[in-house]
Amino acid sequence: MAKAVSKNSKIKDSKAAADAKNWTKVIRAVRSPKSGAYTFKEAIVHKDKVKDYLAN
């Protein structure tokens, strides 16, 4: 039998989901100076600061 979900948990989850839409996962290829191979750096960045993150 499934567990019942209270109304309060649904409200908290919808607020968290609305806030989560403001964040983006950014994957960036970085070249190693030693071997020349590419590695990937992942970061969770606020959607307003994505261009700033990629510019660095």
CHARMM-style PDB file with segment names, atoms N, HN, CA, C and O in Angstrom:
ATOM      1  N   MET     1       0.838  -1.170   0.000  1.00  0.00      PROA
ATOM      2  CA  MET     1       0.000   0.000   0.000  1.00  0.00      PROA
ATOM      3  C   MET     1       0.890   1.242   0.000  1.00  0.00      PROA
ATOM      4  O   MET     1       1.902   1.290   0.700  1.00  0.00      PROA
ATOM      5  N   ALA     2       0.512   2.228  -0.777  1.00  0.00      PROA
ATOM      6  HN  ALA     2      -0.310   2.189  -1.345  1.00  0.00      PROA
ATOM      7  CA  ALA     2       1.320   3.435  -0.928  1.00  0.00      PROA
ATOM      8  C   ALA     2       1.202   4.341   0.280  1.00  0.00      PROA
ATOM      9  O   ALA     2       0.185   4.351   0.974  1.00  0.00      PROA
ATOM     10  N   LYS     3       2.240   5.087   0.514  1.00  0.00      PROA
ATOM     11  HN  LYS     3       3.066   5.079  -0.049  1.00  0.00      PROA
ATOM     12  CA  LYS     3       2.269   6.020   1.633  1.00  0.00      PROA
ATOM     13  C   LYS     3       1.523   7.300   1.247  1.00  0.00      PROA
ATOM     14  O   LYS     3       1.699   7.809   0.140  1.00  0.00      PROA
ATOM     15  N   ALA     4       0.703   7.814   2.143  1.00  0.00      PROA
ATOM     16  HN  ALA     4       0.561   7.401   3.042  1.00  0.00      PROA
ATOM     17  CA  ALA     4      -0.060   9.032   1.880  1.00  0.00      PROA
ATOM     18  C   ALA     4       0.852  10.250   1.976  1.00  0.00      PROA
ATOM     19  O   ALA     4       1.742  10.297   2.824  1.00  0.00      PROA
ATOM     20  N   VAL     5       0.632  11.233   1.109  1.00  0.00      PROA
ATOM     21  HN  VAL     5      -0.092  11.195   0.419  1.00  0.00      PROA
ATOM     22  CA  VAL     5       1.426  12.449   1.087  1.00  0.00      PROA
ATOM     23  C   VAL     5       0.580  13.590   1.637  1.00  0.00      PROA
ATOM     24  O   VAL     5      -0.560  13.787   1.217  1.00  0.00      PROA
ATOM     25  N   SER     6       1.147  14.338   2.578  1.00  0.00      PROA
ATOM     26  HN  SER     6       2.073  14.178   2.919  1.00  0.00      PROA
ATOM     27  CA  SER     6       0.399  15.435   3.174  1.00  0.00      PROA
ATOM     28  C   SER     6       0.409  16.657   2.268  1.00  0.00      PROA
ATOM     29  O   SER     6       1.251  16.758   1.376  1.00  0.00      PROA
ATOM     30  N   LYS     7      -0.508  17.578   2.482  1.00  0.00      PROA
ATOM     31  HN  LYS     7      -1.193  17.496   3.207  1.00  0.00      PROA
ATOM     32  CA  LYS     7      -0.607  18.796   1.683  1.00  0.00      PROA
ATOM     33  C   LYS     7       0.619  19.689   1.888  1.00  0.00      PROA
ATOM     34  O   LYS     7       1.065  20.348   0.949  1.00  0.00      PROA
ATOM     35  N   ASN     8       1.162  19.714   3.096  1.00  0.00      PROA
ATOM     36  HN  ASN     8       0.800  19.178   3.858  1.00  0.00      PROA
ATOM     37  CA  ASN     8       2.313  20.572   3.390  1.00  0.00      PROA
ATOM     38  C   ASN     8       3.544  20.176   2.584  1.00  0.00      PROA
ATOM     39  O   ASN     8       4.290  21.049   2.140  1.00  0.00      PROA
ATOM     40  N   SER     9       3.769  18.900   2.386  1.00  0.00      PROA
ATOM     41  HN  SER     9       3.162  18.191   2.746  1.00  0.00      PROA
ATOM     42  CA  SER     9       4.938  18.473   1.621  1.00  0.00      PROA
ATOM     43  C   SER     9       4.785  18.837   0.148  1.00  0.00      PROA
ATOM     44  O   SER     9       5.777  19.128  -0.520  1.00  0.00      PROA
ATOM     45  N   LYS    10       3.558  18.824  -0.366  1.00  0.00      PROA
ATOM     46  HN  LYS    10       2.752  18.587   0.176  1.00  0.00      PROA
ATOM     47  CA  LYS    10       3.342  19.210  -1.760  1.00  0.00      PROA
ATOM     48  C   LYS    10       3.645  20.691  -1.964  1.00  0.00      PROA
ATOM     49  O   LYS    10       4.205  21.071  -2.993  1.00  0.00      PROA
ATOM     50  N   ILE    11       3.285  21.527  -1.002  1.00  0.00      PROA
ATOM     51  HN  ILE    11       2.830  21.219  -0.166  1.00  0.00      PROA
ATOM     52  CA  ILE    11       3.537  22.966  -1.108  1.00  0.00      PROA
ATOM     53  C   ILE    11       5.036  23.242  -1.082  1.00  0.00      PROA
ATOM     54  O   ILE    11       5.530  24.044  -1.874  1.00  0.00      PROA
ATOM     55  N   LYS    12       5.764  22.586  -0.182  1.00  0.00      PROA
ATOM     56  HN  LYS    12       5.362  21.934   0.462  1.00  0.00      PROA
ATOM     57  CA  LYS    12       7.209  22.770  -0.092  1.00  0.00      PROA
ATOM     58  C   LYS    12       7.895  22.309  -1.372  1.00  0.00      PROA
ATOM     59  O   LYS    12       8.828  22.957  -1.846  1.00  0.00      PROA
ATOM     60  N   ASP    13       7.438  21.196  -1.929  1.00  0.00      PROA
ATOM     61  HN  ASP    13       6.680  20.669  -1.544  1.00  0.00      PROA
ATOM     62  CA  ASP    13       8.054  20.680  -3.149  1.00  0.00      PROA
ATOM     63  C   ASP    13       7.801  21.609  -4.333  1.00  0.00      PROA
ATOM     64  O   ASP    13       8.684  21.769  -5.175  1.00  0.00      PROA
ATOM     65  N   SER    14       6.646  22.214  -4.422  1.00  0.00      PROA
ATOM     66  HN  SER    14       5.929  22.083  -3.737  1.00  0.00      PROA
ATOM     67  CA  SER    14       6.379  23.110  -5.544  1.00  0.00      PROA
ATOM     68  C   SER    14       7.207  24.389  -5.435  1.00  0.00      PROA
ATOM     69  O   SER    14       7.644  24.929  -6.451  1.00  0.00      PROA
ATOM     70  N   LYS    15       7.427  24.876  -4.211  1.00  0.00      PROA
ATOM     71  HN  LYS    15       7.072  24.437  -3.386  1.00  0.00      PROA
ATOM     72  CA  LYS    15       8.283  26.050  -4.025  1.00  0.00      PROA
ATOM     73  C   LYS    15       9.723  25.711  -4.396  1.00  0.00      PROA
ATOM     74  O   LYS    15      10.399  26.518  -5.034  1.00  0.00      PROA
ATOM     75  N   ALA    16      10.194  24.549  -4.013  1.00  0.00      PROA
ATOM     76  HN  ALA    16       9.645  23.893  -3.495  1.00  0.00      PROA
ATOM     77  CA  ALA    16      11.557  24.132  -4.342  1.00  0.00      PROA
ATOM     78  C   ALA    16      11.699  23.925  -5.847  1.00  0.00      PROA
ATOM     79  O   ALA    16      12.739  24.248  -6.422  1.00  0.00      PROA
ATOM     80  N   ALA    17      10.670  23.392  -6.482  1.00  0.00      PROA
ATOM     81  HN  ALA    17       9.826  23.130  -6.015  1.00  0.00      PROA
ATOM     82  CA  ALA    17      10.724  23.176  -7.925  1.00  0.00      PROA
ATOM     83  C   ALA    17      10.757  24.507  -8.665  1.00  0.00      PROA
ATOM     84  O   ALA    17      11.454  24.635  -9.671  1.00  0.00      PROA
ATOM     85  N   ALA    18      10.023  25.487  -8.187  1.00  0.00      PROA
ATOM     86  HN  ALA    18       9.456  25.384  -7.370  1.00  0.00      PROA
ATOM     87  CA  ALA    18      10.025  26.800  -8.823  1.00  0.00      PROA
ATOM     88  C   ALA    18      11.397  27.465  -8.682  1.00  0.00      PROA
ATOM     89  O   ALA    18      11.864  28.123  -9.611  1.00  0.00      PROA
ATOM     90  N   ASP    19      12.037  27.299  -7.535  1.00  0.00      PROA
ATOM     91  HN  ASP    19      11.657  26.764  -6.780  1.00  0.00      PROA
ATOM     92  CA  ASP    19      13.370  27.862  -7.321  1.00  0.00      PROA
ATOM     93  C   ASP    19      14.422  27.093  -8.124  1.00  0.00      PROA
ATOM     94  O   ASP    19      15.398  27.687  -8.583  1.00  0.00      PROA
ATOM     95  N   ALA    20      14.242  25.813  -8.295  1.00  0.00      PROA
ATOM     96  HN  ALA    20      13.449  25.330  -7.923  1.00  0.00      PROA
ATOM     97  CA  ALA    20      15.210  24.985  -9.015  1.00  0.00      PROA
ATOM     98  C   ALA    20      15.266  25.330 -10.497  1.00  0.00      PROA
ATOM     99  O   ALA    20      16.277  25.065 -11.148  1.00  0.00      PROA
ATOM    100  N   LYS    21      14.223  25.902 -11.033  1.00  0.00      PROA
ATOM    101  HN  LYS    21      13.402  26.117 -10.504  1.00  0.00      PROA
ATOM    102  CA  LYS    21      14.207  26.265 -12.444  1.00  0.00      PROA
ATOM    103  C   LYS    21      15.148  27.425 -12.748  1.00  0.00      PROA
ATOM    104  O   LYS    21      15.410  27.708 -13.917  1.00  0.00      PROA
ATOM    105  N   ASN    22      15.653  28.091 -11.736  1.00  0.00      PROA
ATOM    106  HN  ASN    22      15.440  27.861 -10.787  1.00  0.00      PROA
ATOM    107  CA  ASN    22      16.566  29.213 -11.917  1.00  0.00      PROA
ATOM    108  C   ASN    22      18.023  28.779 -12.016  1.00  0.00      PROA
ATOM    109  O   ASN    22      18.899  29.621 -12.213  1.00  0.00      PROA
ATOM    110  N   TRP    23      18.299  27.486 -11.885  1.00  0.00      PROA
ATOM    111  HN  TRP    23      17.587  26.803 -11.725  1.00  0.00      PROA
ATOM    112  CA  TRP    23      19.666  26.984 -11.902  1.00  0.00      PROA
ATOM    113  C   TRP    23      19.884  26.131 -13.142  1.00  0.00      PROA
ATOM    114  O   TRP    23      18.963  25.472 -13.623  1.00  0.00      PROA
ATOM    115  N   THR    24      21.113  26.150 -13.656  1.00  0.00      PROA
ATOM    116  HN  THR    24      21.861  26.685 -13.265  1.00  0.00      PROA
ATOM    117  CA  THR    24      21.457  25.438 -14.875  1.00  0.00      PROA
ATOM    118  C   THR    24      22.750  24.659 -14.668  1.00  0.00      PROA
ATOM    119  O   THR    24      23.668  25.128 -13.995  1.00  0.00      PROA
ATOM    120  N   LYS    25      22.812  23.474 -15.248  1.00  0.00      PROA
ATOM    121  HN  LYS    25      22.067  23.093 -15.795  1.00  0.00      PROA
ATOM    122  CA  LYS    25      24.045  22.692 -15.208  1.00  0.00      PROA
ATOM    123  C   LYS    25      24.875  23.080 -16.423  1.00  0.00      PROA
ATOM    124  O   LYS    25      24.411  22.990 -17.560  1.00  0.00      PROA
ATOM    125  N   VAL    26      26.108  23.513 -16.172  1.00  0.00      PROA
ATOM    126  HN  VAL    26      26.485  23.586 -15.248  1.00  0.00      PROA
ATOM    127  CA  VAL    26      27.000  23.953 -17.237  1.00  0.00      PROA
ATOM    128  C   VAL    26      28.163  22.968 -17.322  1.00  0.00      PROA
ATOM    129  O   VAL    26      28.811  22.668 -16.319  1.00  0.00      PROA
ATOM    130  N   ILE    27      28.418  22.472 -18.529  1.00  0.00      PROA
ATOM    131  HN  ILE    27      27.892  22.715 -19.343  1.00  0.00      PROA
ATOM    132  CA  ILE    27      29.527  21.550 -18.771  1.00  0.00      PROA
ATOM    133  C   ILE    27      30.513  22.263 -19.682  1.00  0.00      PROA
ATOM    134  O   ILE    27      30.150  22.772 -20.742  1.00  0.00      PROA
ATOM    135  N   ARG    28      31.753  22.288 -19.251  1.00  0.00      PROA
ATOM    136  HN  ARG    28      32.048  21.875 -18.390  1.00  0.00      PROA
ATOM    137  CA  ARG    28      32.774  23.051 -19.956  1.00  0.00      PROA
ATOM    138  C   ARG    28      33.964  22.149 -20.272  1.00  0.00      PROA
ATOM    139  O   ARG    28      34.434  21.413 -19.404  1.00  0.00      PROA
ATOM    140  N   ALA    29      34.451  22.202 -21.509  1.00  0.00      PROA
ATOM    141  HN  ALA    29      34.070  22.800 -22.214  1.00  0.00      PROA
ATOM    142  CA  ALA    29      35.635  21.439 -21.900  1.00  0.00      PROA
ATOM    143  C   ALA    29      36.874  22.269 -21.591  1.00  0.00      PROA
ATOM    144  O   ALA    29      36.980  23.420 -22.014  1.00  0.00      PROA
ATOM    145  N   VAL    30      37.802  21.685 -20.860  1.00  0.00      PROA
ATOM    146  HN  VAL    30      37.716  20.750 -20.517  1.00  0.00      PROA
ATOM    147  CA  VAL    30      39.037  22.367 -20.471  1.00  0.00      PROA
ATOM    148  C   VAL    30      40.210  21.529 -20.973  1.00  0.00      PROA
ATOM    149  O   VAL    30      40.278  20.325 -20.727  1.00  0.00      PROA
ATOM    150  N   ARG    31      41.119  22.174 -21.672  1.00  0.00      PROA
ATOM    151  HN  ARG    31      41.064  23.152 -21.872  1.00  0.00      PROA
ATOM    152  CA  ARG    31      42.270  21.463 -22.206  1.00  0.00      PROA
ATOM    153  C   ARG    31      43.400  21.428 -21.182  1.00  0.00      PROA
ATOM    154  O   ARG    31      43.749  22.456 -20.602  1.00  0.00      PROA
ATOM    155  N   SER    32      43.956  20.271 -20.968  1.00  0.00      PROA
ATOM    156  HN  SER    32      43.672  19.436 -21.440  1.00  0.00      PROA
ATOM    157  CA  SER    32      45.061  20.097 -20.038  1.00  0.00      PROA
ATOM    158  C   SER    32      46.343  20.634 -20.665  1.00  0.00      PROA
ATOM    159  O   SER    32      46.676  20.257 -21.789  1.00  0.00      PROA
ATOM    160  N   PRO    33      47.077  21.516 -19.956  1.00  0.00      PROA
ATOM    161  CA  PRO    33      48.318  22.042 -20.526  1.00  0.00      PROA
ATOM    162  C   PRO    33      49.431  20.987 -20.589  1.00  0.00      PROA
ATOM    163  O   PRO    33      50.357  21.096 -21.393  1.00  0.00      PROA
ATOM    164  N   LYS    34      49.331  19.986 -19.747  1.00  0.00      PROA
ATOM    165  HN  LYS    34      48.579  19.897 -19.093  1.00  0.00      PROA
ATOM    166  CA  LYS    34      50.371  18.974 -19.685  1.00  0.00      PROA
ATOM    167  C   LYS    34      50.251  17.951 -20.819  1.00  0.00      PROA
ATOM    168  O   LYS    34      51.219  17.698 -21.536  1.00  0.00      PROA
ATOM    169  N   SER    35      49.067  17.368 -20.977  1.00  0.00      PROA
ATOM    170  HN  SER    35      48.281  17.573 -20.394  1.00  0.00      PROA
ATOM    171  CA  SER    35      48.898  16.303 -21.962  1.00  0.00      PROA
ATOM    172  C   SER    35      48.170  16.752 -23.229  1.00  0.00      PROA
ATOM    173  O   SER    35      48.264  16.087 -24.260  1.00  0.00      PROA
ATOM    174  N   GLY    36      47.452  17.864 -23.164  1.00  0.00      PROA
ATOM    175  HN  GLY    36      47.376  18.404 -22.326  1.00  0.00      PROA
ATOM    176  CA  GLY    36      46.700  18.329 -24.316  1.00  0.00      PROA
ATOM    177  C   GLY    36      45.331  17.695 -24.439  1.00  0.00      PROA
ATOM    178  O   GLY    36      44.572  18.038 -25.345  1.00  0.00      PROA
ATOM    179  N   ALA    37      45.001  16.776 -23.548  1.00  0.00      PROA
ATOM    180  HN  ALA    37      45.618  16.497 -22.812  1.00  0.00      PROA
ATOM    181  CA  ALA    37      43.699  16.111 -23.579  1.00  0.00      PROA
ATOM    182  C   ALA    37      42.644  17.018 -22.956  1.00  0.00      PROA
ATOM    183  O   ALA    37      42.955  17.870 -22.123  1.00  0.00      PROA
ATOM    184  N   TYR    38      41.415  16.828 -23.363  1.00  0.00      PROA
ATOM    185  HN  TYR    38      41.163  16.136 -24.039  1.00  0.00      PROA
ATOM    186  CA  TYR    38      40.310  17.611 -22.815  1.00  0.00      PROA
ATOM    187  C   TYR    38      39.700  16.904 -21.617  1.00  0.00      PROA
ATOM    188  O   TYR    38      39.545  15.682 -21.615  1.00  0.00      PROA
ATOM    189  N   THR    39      39.360  17.672 -20.613  1.00  0.00      PROA
ATOM    190  HN  THR    39      39.486  18.664 -20.614  1.00  0.00      PROA
ATOM    191  CA  THR    39      38.584  17.188 -19.476  1.00  0.00      PROA
ATOM    192  C   THR    39      37.339  18.049 -19.383  1.00  0.00      PROA
ATOM    193  O   THR    39      37.290  19.145 -19.942  1.00  0.00      PROA
ATOM    194  N   PHE    40      36.356  17.564 -18.693  1.00  0.00      PROA
ATOM    195  HN  PHE    40      36.395  16.674 -18.239  1.00  0.00      PROA
ATOM    196  CA  PHE    40      35.091  18.277 -18.587  1.00  0.00      PROA
ATOM    197  C   PHE    40      34.846  18.699 -17.151  1.00  0.00      PROA
ATOM    198  O   PHE    40      34.948  17.894 -16.225  1.00  0.00      PROA
ATOM    199  N   LYS    41      34.523  19.966 -16.979  1.00  0.00      PROA
ATOM    200  HN  LYS    41      34.440  20.620 -17.731  1.00  0.00      PROA
ATOM    201  CA  LYS    41      34.200  20.521 -15.671  1.00  0.00      PROA
ATOM    202  C   LYS    41      32.706  20.809 -15.652  1.00  0.00      PROA
ATOM    203  O   LYS    41      32.176  21.460 -16.553  1.00  0.00      PROA
ATOM    204  N   GLU    42      32.039  20.321 -14.626  1.00  0.00      PROA
ATOM    205  HN  GLU    42      32.470  19.792 -13.894  1.00  0.00      PROA
ATOM    206  CA  GLU    42      30.605  20.531 -14.481  1.00  0.00      PROA
ATOM    207  C   GLU    42      30.345  21.429 -13.292  1.00  0.00      PROA
ATOM    208  O   GLU    42      31.027  21.339 -12.271  1.00  0.00      PROA
ATOM    209  N   ALA    43      29.345  22.304 -13.427  1.00  0.00      PROA
ATOM    210  HN  ALA    43      28.790  22.378 -14.255  1.00  0.00      PROA
ATOM    211  CA  ALA    43      28.981  23.185 -12.323  1.00  0.00      PROA
ATOM    212  C   ALA    43      27.499  23.512 -12.422  1.00  0.00      PROA
ATOM    213  O   ALA    43      26.934  23.562 -13.515  1.00  0.00      PROA
ATOM    214  N   ILE    44      26.887  23.729 -11.288  1.00  0.00      PROA
ATOM    215  HN  ILE    44      27.346  23.688 -10.400  1.00  0.00      PROA
ATOM    216  CA  ILE    44      25.513  24.192 -11.219  1.00  0.00      PROA
ATOM    217  C   ILE    44      25.586  25.690 -10.966  1.00  0.00      PROA
ATOM    218  O   ILE    44      26.103  26.127  -9.938  1.00  0.00      PROA
ATOM    219  N   VAL    45      25.061  26.486 -11.917  1.00  0.00      PROA
ATOM    220  HN  VAL    45      24.641  26.131 -12.753  1.00  0.00      PROA
ATOM    221  CA  VAL    45      25.198  27.929 -11.895  1.00  0.00      PROA
ATOM    222  C   VAL    45      23.826  28.561 -12.039  1.00  0.00      PROA
ATOM    223  O   VAL    45      22.965  28.036 -12.745  1.00  0.00      PROA
ATOM    224  N   HSD    46      23.621  29.689 -11.370  1.00  0.00      PROA
ATOM    225  HN  HSD    46      24.321  30.116 -10.796  1.00  0.00      PROA
ATOM    226  CA  HSD    46      22.365  30.425 -11.519  1.00  0.00      PROA
ATOM    227  C   HSD    46      22.242  30.888 -12.961  1.00  0.00      PROA
ATOM    228  O   HSD    46      23.238  31.261 -13.581  1.00  0.00      PROA
ATOM    229  N   LYS    47      21.034  30.867 -13.497  1.00  0.00      PROA
ATOM    230  HN  LYS    47      20.225  30.564 -12.993  1.00  0.00      PROA
ATOM    231  CA  LYS    47      20.853  31.136 -14.924  1.00  0.00      PROA
ATOM    232  C   LYS    47      21.294  32.537 -15.335  1.00  0.00      PROA
ATOM    233  O   LYS    47      21.608  32.757 -16.505  1.00  0.00      PROA
ATOM    234  N   ASP    48      21.325  33.480 -14.414  1.00  0.00      PROA
ATOM    235  HN  ASP    48      21.070  33.301 -13.464  1.00  0.00      PROA
ATOM    236  CA  ASP    48      21.767  34.828 -14.733  1.00  0.00      PROA
ATOM    237  C   ASP    48      23.290  34.939 -14.837  1.00  0.00      PROA
ATOM    238  O   ASP    48      23.794  35.915 -15.394  1.00  0.00      PROA
ATOM    239  N   LYS    49      24.024  33.969 -14.318  1.00  0.00      PROA
ATOM    240  HN  LYS    49      23.615  33.177 -13.866  1.00  0.00      PROA
ATOM    241  CA  LYS    49      25.484  34.051 -14.266  1.00  0.00      PROA
ATOM    242  C   LYS    49      26.181  33.035 -15.173  1.00  0.00      PROA
ATOM    243  O   LYS    49      27.378  32.793 -15.021  1.00  0.00      PROA
ATOM    244  N   VAL    50      25.448  32.442 -16.110  1.00  0.00      PROA
ATOM    245  HN  VAL    50      24.475  32.639 -16.234  1.00  0.00      PROA
ATOM    246  CA  VAL    50      26.038  31.440 -16.992  1.00  0.00      PROA
ATOM    247  C   VAL    50      27.097  32.062 -17.893  1.00  0.00      PROA
ATOM    248  O   VAL    50      28.178  31.492 -18.044  1.00  0.00      PROA
ATOM    249  N   LYS    51      26.820  33.200 -18.486  1.00  0.00      PROA
ATOM    250  HN  LYS    51      25.942  33.662 -18.363  1.00  0.00      PROA
ATOM    251  CA  LYS    51      27.784  33.850 -19.386  1.00  0.00      PROA
ATOM    252  C   LYS    51      29.051  34.240 -18.640  1.00  0.00      PROA
ATOM    253  O   LYS    51      30.148  34.125 -19.184  1.00  0.00      PROA
ATOM    254  N   ASP    52      28.914  34.698 -17.405  1.00  0.00      PROA
ATOM    255  HN  ASP    52      28.022  34.791 -16.963  1.00  0.00      PROA
ATOM    256  CA  ASP    52      30.081  35.057 -16.599  1.00  0.00      PROA
ATOM    257  C   ASP    52      30.938  33.826 -16.304  1.00  0.00      PROA
ATOM    258  O   ASP    52      32.166  33.899 -16.335  1.00  0.00      PROA
ATOM    259  N   TYR    53      30.287  32.695 -16.018  1.00  0.00      PROA
ATOM    260  HN  TYR    53      29.289  32.636 -15.993  1.00  0.00      PROA
ATOM    261  CA  TYR    53      31.010  31.454 -15.730  1.00  0.00      PROA
ATOM    262  C   TYR    53      31.780  30.986 -16.967  1.00  0.00      PROA
ATOM    263  O   TYR    53      32.936  30.576 -16.864  1.00  0.00      PROA
ATOM    264  N   LEU    54      31.144  31.048 -18.122  1.00  0.00      PROA
ATOM    265  HN  LEU    54      30.205  31.381 -18.205  1.00  0.00      PROA
ATOM    266  CA  LEU    54      31.802  30.573 -19.343  1.00  0.00      PROA
ATOM    267  C   LEU    54      32.894  31.533 -19.812  1.00  0.00      PROA
ATOM    268  O   LEU    54      33.812  31.115 -20.518  1.00  0.00      PROA
ATOM    269  N   ALA    55      32.814  32.792 -19.440  1.00  0.00      PROA
ATOM    270  HN  ALA    55      32.069  33.131 -18.866  1.00  0.00      PROA
ATOM    271  CA  ALA    55      33.818  33.767 -19.849  1.00  0.00      PROA
ATOM    272  C   ALA    55      35.145  33.563 -19.108  1.00  0.00      PROA
ATOM    273  O   ALA    55      36.202  33.922 -19.627  1.00  0.00      PROA
ATOM    274  N   ASN    56      35.098  32.996 -17.915  1.00  0.00      PROA
ATOM    275  HN  ASN    56      34.240  32.705 -17.493  1.00  0.00      PROA
ATOM    276  CA  ASN    56      36.336  32.785 -17.124  1.00  0.00      PROA
ATOM    277  C   ASN    56      37.116  31.600 -17.616  1.00  0.00      PROA
ATOM    278  OT1 ASN    56      38.173  31.285 -17.068  1.00  0.00      PROA
TER     279      ASN     56
END
